C-alpha cells in the first residue's frame, strides 16, 4: 500500500513537538510502560491501524513481553496473563475507544474499576494515552501510513 502523506506531523509545523510534549507528560503520570503499550496496541487493534499495531507489537516484543501476552490481547478478558490493573486499563481503553457502541460510552463500573488501580493523575494519563492513540490511529488510517514506515 502506498501512503497518501509521508507523515502528517511533518506537514504541520510544531505538531510533532507538541505531541512529544504530550507523550512526556503522559509518561510522567506513573502509568507503567507496559500498561501504556498494551493500551496503545489494543486501541490500535480496535481501530484497524496496521501501522500502529505493527509498531506497538514490535515495541512490546523489544521490551520483553511474551508472545502469549501479545497473542491473547484481543481476548484479554478470558486470558490469565494480565494483571487486574492491566485489565482495568484495557477495559477503559476499549470503552473510551468504542464510544458510539453504547449510550453510556464509559460506564461507571468501567471507570470505578480503573479508579481502583490508578490514582487521579494516572487515570488522566490513561485517558490521554487512549485519546492520543485514537488520534494517531485515525490519522494513520486516513493517510494510509504503510506498515513498517518507522
Secondary structure, DSSP 8 states (H G I E B T S, - for coil): ---SSS-GGGGSTTHHHHHHHHHHHHHTTS--HHHHHHHHHHHHHHHT-HHHHHHHHHHHHHTT--HHHHHTGGGTTT-TTS-HHHHHHHHHHHHHH-TTSSSSSS-HHHHHHHHHHS-HHHHHHHHHHHHHHHHHHHHHHHHT--TT--
